[in-house]
């Protein structure tokens, strides 16, 4: 059975690129456009991996991570952060929250995303 990935991202262009790339690799992809919808989908879909934006409406990525860490059923799902800044302070904060890896939007490379996903959960 294909591995499930949830992308929580509010930028349409990036969301569409990621969804298409990962689907083409054989992953079953779900999407959410804000943190609240993302948390609902995490609990419903129980993905194998989450690609999570930091700056989003309703709940940001940090709030989503906080809620995930307090929920036994979803706290161990690996998360790759999608960040606008990649600032040291932000990276340190997400590492302390148990995040496995991150991507910086300005350095965005679809192949890099695939490599990071495969490193976390293997091929689809």
Order of alpha helices (4+ residues) and beta strands (2+ residues): beta-alpha-beta-alpha-beta-alpha-beta-alpha-beta-alpha
